[in-house]
Each structure stands twice: as C-alpha cells, then as structure tokens.
Amino acid sequence: MTTKQEFEALEIPLNYTKSTRPEKIHIGLVQLSTDHSLEVDWTKLSGSSAMVFSSRVYYSSIMTSKALNDISQGITAAADLIAVGLPMDVMAFGCTSASMVIGSKKIEALLTIHHPGIPATNPWEAAKAAFRHLNTGKVSIFSPYPTEVNYPLYQELRAEGFDIPAIGALRIQNDTDITTVSLDSMIKGVEKILDQAKTDALFMSCTNLRILDHLEKLESIFDIPIICSNQAMFWHAMTLAGKSPKCKGFGRLLNS
C-alpha cells in the first residue's frame, strides 16, 4: 500500500492563474420549494446575458396570507446559500403573492442582509415597475389565487395609482396546482377578462404560471401588452443591474 509520503512524492505540483469573473449579469435567486416554472423560464431568458444562481425556501403551498407571510422566515438563510464566495449583481425573490404580503422593503432587507450594497427585486415590485415602464395606467389582472390573496393585491395596486378595470380569478388553493393550468384555460380566461372593460395591459400573476412561452401568442390575439411574473422580474433584475434586456419571443416588455 502506498504511504502518504510516497504519494506526495508522486504528485506533481501545478500552478494556476485566476481568470476574471464572466462578463454576464450575476443574479442570485431565492425561489420557493413549490415552484415548478421559474428556473425553467429564466433559463430561456438568461441566454448569453446573465447567469442565475439559485436556492430554495420552504413553502407549504397553501394559498393563505399566513402561509405566504411565513415564507419570510427562511429567505435570508436561503439567500446565504447562493454561490458562496461569488459576488452577485442583483438579488431576486421568486414569489409574487408572498412579495405582496410580506412587502418589498422587507423582502429586499432579507435578501441582502449578507449581500450588502446590491439591488434586489421580486415579481410584485417588478410588475409594478413594468406597468410604469409601459405607461399602462389601466391594468387588468389574470390571477390564479383565491380571493384572500386577490383582495389585497387589488387594493394595493389601486393604492399605488393603478386603475384595475377587471380581475379574473381561478381561485386555486395550492401553489403546486397553478403549474397545471392549461393554455386553453388561460386564453379563455383572458378573453373573459378583457370582455369586461377596456384596459391598457394585462398582468398574469404568479411565478408558477406556465405562460412565458405563450405571451406573444396572447399579445397577437388580444393586441395589448401582456406581462407575467417571471418575465417582469427578469426584466427588472437586469434593469437594476444596469443592463437593458432584449429577449425576442417573450412579449413586448422584453422587446421595448
């Protein structure tokens, strides 16, 4: 048997030089344990412009204000697990409804307590920034959430100056079921919402809603900008990091 001393004599010492960090935007992402869609969508959007480093935080999947607020207890620990030793350009938290319930300022503080000096985003804050970027005063909502979540969402958007002509709700009780909503159901739902009133844009809320690949189809059918959570948060993350994202095929927001 070879001893350690004999092995050290065989081992060839090598030198190395350090390469620079890749010239791409580095995004640190905390997503939910129940999310089946966000990282898949962001893989399509990041392309050659960004690198996404993620971890997950526990969520019970129950769509209640209490369960969504409880997510806040694990955000900092999850953020601390992201690519230790690698500087990020921007931090992101992936849940629209939880961001609304917890509050964007608290989310930012939880994400960046050990990542000081960098900006942070979430889908709720990103969506509002996207509405303003597209100059949309009237925003109708396609929501998968139950009424308990939809009511504060509606109230907070109105409090920030947005007119909400219509809001349609699937009233799904568990986050993991949102990923199963069919494209046909979404198209029919959007049609019903837009039949109610004139609107400047439509927001399709939730990072688990599998709508990103179909945004341009829906925009061509209904001839209005359609914003979804995953698209808006990627756009906002890149914007906060100083880069204007251009991702053809994923809606007007990423082509504007």
C-alpha positions in Angstrom: 0.0 0.0 0.0 1.3 3.4 -1.0 2.0 5.7 2.0 1.0 9.3 2.1 4.7 10.4 1.9 5.2 8.1 -1.2 2.1 9.6 -2.8 3.3 13.1 -2.2 6.5 12.3 -4.0 4.4 11.1 -7.0 2.1 14.1 -7.0 3.1 16.8 -9.5 2.7 20.4 -8.1 0.8 22.6 -10.6 0.4 26.4 -10.7 -2.6 28.4 -11.8 -3.6 31.9 -12.6 -7.0 33.4 -11.8 -9.4 34.2 -14.6 -11.8 37.1 -14.3 -15.5 36.7 -13.4 -17.6 36.0 -16.6 -18.9 39.2 -18.2 -22.5 38.5 -17.5 -25.0 39.8 -15.0 -25.0 37.6 -11.9 -28.4 37.1 -10.4 -28.9 35.5 -7.0 -32.4 33.9 -6.9 -34.3 32.6 -4.0 -37.3 30.6 -5.2 -40.0 28.6 -3.5 -39.7 24.9 -2.8 -43.0 24.5 -4.6 -42.1 26.4 -7.8 -42.0 24.3 -10.9 -41.7 27.0 -13.5 -39.4 29.9 -12.6 -36.0 28.4 -13.2 -37.2 26.8 -16.4 -38.4 30.2 -17.7 -35.3 32.1 -16.6 -33.1 29.5 -18.3 -34.7 30.6 -21.6 -34.4 34.3 -20.7 -30.9 34.5 -19.4 -29.2 33.3 -22.6 -25.8 34.9 -23.0 -26.6 38.0 -21.0 -27.0 36.6 -17.4 -26.0 33.8 -15.1 -28.6 32.8 -12.5 -27.6 31.2 -9.1 -30.5 29.9 -7.1 -31.6 28.3 -3.9 -35.0 27.5 -2.5 -37.0 28.4 0.6 -39.7 26.2 2.1 -43.3 26.9 1.4 -46.3 24.8 2.4 -48.1 25.5 -0.9 -51.2 26.7 0.9 -52.5 30.0 -0.6 -53.3 31.9 2.5 -51.9 35.2 3.8 -50.4 33.5 6.8 -48.7 30.7 4.8 -47.3 33.3 2.4 -46.0 35.5 5.2 -44.4 32.5 6.9 -42.0 32.2 3.9 -40.2 35.3 5.2 -38.7 33.2 8.0 -36.4 31.3 5.6 -35.5 33.9 2.9 -32.2 35.1 4.5 -30.9 31.6 5.1 -31.8 30.6 1.5 -30.0 33.8 0.2 -26.9 32.8 2.2 -26.6 29.5 0.3 -26.3 31.2 -3.1 -22.9 30.6 -4.7 -20.9 31.3 -1.6 -17.8 33.5 -2.4 -19.2 34.7 -5.8 -20.3 38.3 -5.9 -23.8 38.9 -7.2 -25.0 42.0 -9.2 -28.6 41.7 -8.1 -30.7 39.6 -5.8 -34.2 38.3 -6.5 -37.0 36.6 -4.6 -39.4 34.4 -6.7 -43.0 34.7 -5.4 -45.5 37.3 -6.5 -48.1 36.8 -3.8 -45.6 36.4 -0.9 -43.8 39.6 -2.0 -47.1 41.4 -1.9 -48.0 40.0 1.5 -44.5 40.4 3.1 -43.7 43.7 1.4 -41.0 44.6 -1.0 -38.9 46.6 1.5 -38.8 43.7 3.9 -38.0 41.2 1.1 -35.1 43.4 0.0 -33.7 43.5 3.5 -34.0 39.8 4.0 -32.3 39.1 0.6 -29.4 41.5 1.1 -28.6 41.4 4.8 -25.4 39.4 3.9 -25.2 40.8 0.4 -24.9 44.5 1.2 -24.8 47.2 -1.4 -26.6 45.4 -4.3 -30.2 46.0 -5.5 -33.0 43.4 -5.1 -36.2 42.7 -6.8 -39.3 40.5 -6.6 -42.2 39.8 -9.0 -44.6 42.1 -7.3 -42.2 45.1 -7.4 -41.1 44.2 -10.9 -44.6 44.0 -12.2 -45.4 47.5 -10.9 -42.2 48.8 -12.5 -43.1 47.1 -15.8 -46.6 48.7 -15.8 -45.0 52.1 -15.3 -42.3 51.4 -18.0 -45.0 50.6 -20.5 -47.1 53.6 -19.4 -50.1 51.4 -18.6 -52.5 53.2 -16.2 -55.3 50.6 -16.6 -54.1 47.1 -15.8 -56.4 44.1 -15.7 -55.4 41.0 -13.8 -55.5 37.3 -14.5 -55.0 35.7 -11.1 -54.7 32.0 -10.2 -55.1 32.9 -6.5 -58.0 32.6 -4.1 -60.0 35.7 -3.0 -58.0 36.0 0.2 -54.9 36.9 -1.8 -56.6 38.7 -4.7 -58.3 41.3 -2.5 -55.1 42.8 -1.0 -53.4 42.6 -4.4 -56.3 44.6 -5.9 -56.3 47.1 -3.0 -52.5 47.7 -3.1 -52.4 48.2 -6.9 -55.2 50.8 -6.6 -53.4 52.5 -3.7 -50.3 52.9 -5.9 -52.4 54.7 -8.6 -53.3 51.9 -11.0 -56.8 51.5 -12.3 -57.9 47.9 -12.3 -60.8 47.6 -14.8 -61.2 43.8 -14.3 -59.7 41.0 -12.3 -60.3 37.3 -13.1 -59.5 34.6 -10.6 -59.0 30.9 -10.9 -59.2 30.7 -7.0 -56.6 27.9 -6.8 -55.9 26.9 -3.2 -52.4 25.2 -3.6 -49.4 26.7 -5.3 -48.3 23.4 -6.9 -51.7 23.2 -8.8 -51.0 26.6 -10.5 -48.4 25.0 -12.8 -51.1 22.6 -14.2 -53.3 25.4 -15.7 -53.7 24.7 -19.4 -53.0 27.3 -22.2 -56.6 26.9 -23.4 -57.8 27.8 -19.9 -55.6 30.9 -19.9 -56.8 32.0 -23.3 -60.4 31.6 -22.4 -59.8 33.4 -19.1 -58.0 36.3 -20.7 -60.8 36.7 -23.2 -63.4 36.8 -20.5 -61.5 39.4 -18.5 -60.9 41.6 -21.5 -64.5 41.4 -22.5 -65.4 43.2 -19.2 -63.7 46.5 -19.8 -61.1 48.4 -21.8 -57.6 48.0 -20.5 -54.0 49.1 -21.4 -52.3 45.9 -20.4 -52.9 42.6 -18.7 -50.9 41.1 -15.8 -50.8 37.3 -15.5 -49.6 36.9 -11.9 -47.6 34.1 -10.3 -44.1 32.6 -11.0 -45.6 29.1 -11.2 -48.0 30.0 -14.1 -46.6 28.5 -17.3 -47.4 31.4 -19.6 -44.0 32.8 -20.7 -43.7 30.7 -23.9 -47.2 31.9 -25.0 -47.0 35.6 -24.2 -46.5 36.7 -27.8 -49.4 34.4 -29.0 -51.7 36.1 -26.5 -50.4 39.5 -27.4 -51.2 38.9 -31.0 -54.6 37.6 -30.2 -55.7 40.4 -27.9 -53.4 43.2 -29.2 -52.3 44.5 -25.8 -49.1 44.1 -23.7 -49.3 41.0 -21.5 -46.9 40.9 -18.5 -46.2 37.9 -16.5 -44.3 37.5 -13.2 -41.2 35.6 -14.5 -40.8 37.9 -17.5 -41.2 41.1 -15.4 -38.8 40.0 -12.7 -36.1 39.1 -15.2 -36.5 42.4 -16.9 -36.4 44.3 -13.6 -33.4 42.4 -12.3 -31.4 43.1 -15.4 -32.5 46.8 -15.4 -31.4 47.2 -11.8 -28.1 45.7 -12.7 -27.6 48.3 -15.4 -28.4 46.2 -18.5 -31.4 46.6 -20.8 -32.6 43.1 -21.6 -33.6 42.2 -25.1 -35.3 38.7 -25.3 -37.2 38.3 -28.6 -40.2 36.0 -28.4 -41.2 36.7 -24.8 -43.5 39.6 -25.0 -43.4 43.4 -25.6 -41.8 44.2 -22.3 -38.6 42.4 -23.2 -38.7 44.0 -26.7 -39.3 47.5 -25.5 
